[in-house]
Amino acid sequence: MPVRRLVSPSALPTPAAPTPRRDPRPRVTELRLSAYARHRGASFPLGQVTLFAGPSGSGKSAVLAAYEALARLGGGAALDDVFPDPVALVPERARPDAQRRRGFRIGCTADGAEGPVRLDVAVQAEPELRIVGERLTAGGLVLLETALRDPGRRAVQAAWHTAGSSPVTRAPLPDDRLGTALLPLRVAGKTDGQRQVLAAAEQMVVALRSVFACDPRPEDMRTPVLTGSGRLLRGCGNLADVLWRTRTECGRRHAQLVDAVRTGCAGPVADLLAEPLGDGTVRALLDRGDGHRSELARLGDGELRHLALALVLFTGPGVLEVDAPGEVPDAMRSLTVLADGFDRCLDPRQRTELLRTAVLMGERGHIRFVGALSDASWAVGGGAITVVHLDG
């Protein structure tokens, strides 16, 4: 029979404190606006659920717009598409230099398997729009650095970490694209240094591309829409078509959505469904449970915004119009929803239910939420909610 040895507690080694496990999913954890709109030298933490609160003119919308701009640049968008009016983003009292140049600077930190990775971008708005400087760093090491050397050329001089026979590799990159997003096409990955650059760039790009900016427009949600639009658009005008698809894809999430809608809508709600009309369009309806169905056209603006935001929080990249990296498994991504004017038209019950849903989905690792609103004194969620107060 097996022999059991008795060891006194004093003889046992003291267990080491467990090392916190790093979340490998890339996610943006800090936003920096060094000189952007009304913000100078500002750094904002981003948690699972982050609310930017402040009066009108405090710069809440500018913060979310900067985040969305970085996300679009990370997806490979051209600079003039991301900033159609760049001069409006230059700090109001910023003076031009000797060459009459003015611009702005934005940046962020993406955490993940590679640890914190920092990206900082300098954009020239006048006399012409271009990226004049970019830096990607991790662990105090500069992995990519670009600078405008010759204003007459539409390119910046880039240098990225190699750590091979040569410490860096130099080459020109376009001045209208984010260099970090181009690195996978330019870096061979033959040395440890190059592989470090690629891993950091991938973490940053995946974190930035996993963003959905949402601003439901009730006026666009009240009429039937054509089927086949695929994924939910920013304004949620095609909600009925998306609901036609999602209702049968995941019964559990649809039941959660119905529970949320029941909380945010007046009157009884037994189900939320979509009905094809025979002319290639579909409309969304509330099943009242007594044989009666209400068209969305009869709902108030707050009810429609609540319904749309609840649908966004309970779904994912495959349902939303997100340029998510297809080569990365869903389990390794965390979608970030941006909602400017989050509480617009919502009553206290509706906004509380949506915030509870955002916290719940954040705890499951599916969703990160960044919202802007005038007053966050009602938001109670413990450590799960980060509230950033901006002064007017």
Buried (B, 14 or more C-beta within 10 A) or exposed (E): EEEEEEEEEEEEEEEEEEEEEEEEBBBBBBBBBBBBBBBBEBEBEBBBBBBBBBEEEBBBBBBBBBBBBBBBBBBEBBBEEBBEEBEEBBBEEBEEEEEEBBBBBBBBBBBBEBEBBBBBBBBBBBEEBBBBBBBBBBEEEBBBBBEBEEBEEEBBBBBBBBBBEEEBBEEBBBBBBBBBBBBEEBBEBEBEBBBBBBBBBBBBBBBBBBBBBBBBBBEBBBEBBEBEBEBBBBBBBBBBBBBBBBBEEBEEBBEBBBBBBBBBBEEEBBBBBBBBEEEEBBBBBBBBEEEEBBBBEEBEBBBBBBBBBBBBBBBBBEBBBBBBBEEBEEEBBBBBBBBBBBBBBBEEEBBBBBBBBBBBBBEEBBBBBBBBBBEBEEBEBEEBBBBBEBEE
